[in-house]
Amino acid sequence: MDLSRVNAIPRLPRMGERSIHGVQIAVTNRTISIPWKSRQALLAELRPIEAMHEVVLAFEAVGTSRPVELTAEQKDDLHGVLTGWAQETEGGFTALPKGISELSNALYDDLHRNSPT
């Protein structure tokens, strides 16, 4: 028996482990993925803001099982918080956790694509 291939078999996740390492956020025409660590940092930033309570609940409700879906108002509020976070951080968006800048850009695009002219 050739044992050299034993380690080539992918390990299945144990119960309670996440099968993916990130979370997805739905925006018009696409889904943005951010790493789990970035999601945790984002939620830490959002939790102290009372107006972001529903957004936090939306992230917590889906976990990694499906994309987070937000209303237009929630997307606008989240974009505002992300912009403020970047302005308060030395280095701006580039210093924020991985994927946050892309999320902010996608929210901006989504909001402006759907805004009345």
Secondary structure, 3 states (H helix, E strand, C coil): CCHHHHHHCCCCCCCCCCCCCEEEEEECCEEEEEEHHHHHHHHHHHCCCHHHHHHHHHHHHHCCCCCECCCHHHHHHHHHHHHHHHHHCCCHHHHCCCCHHHHHHHHHHHHHHCCCC
